[in-house]
């Protein structure tokens, strides 16, 4: 494999990881809080939610 092929594969892998990190699926009966750099921004309601990857996070607080 050439260096260009490896670069393209690495770039595609990074794009896939970014797209996966953007979408958050909130289960029915739960709400997720979205934090941007540790500060509350908004609440995600059940369904598909979109966040800014690597800057915002929506930790799931599932019961133990």
Protein Blocks (a to p, Z undefined) as FASTA:
>chain_A
ZZklmmmmmmmmmmmmmmmmmpccddehiacdddeehiafbdcdedjddddehkaccddd
ddZZ
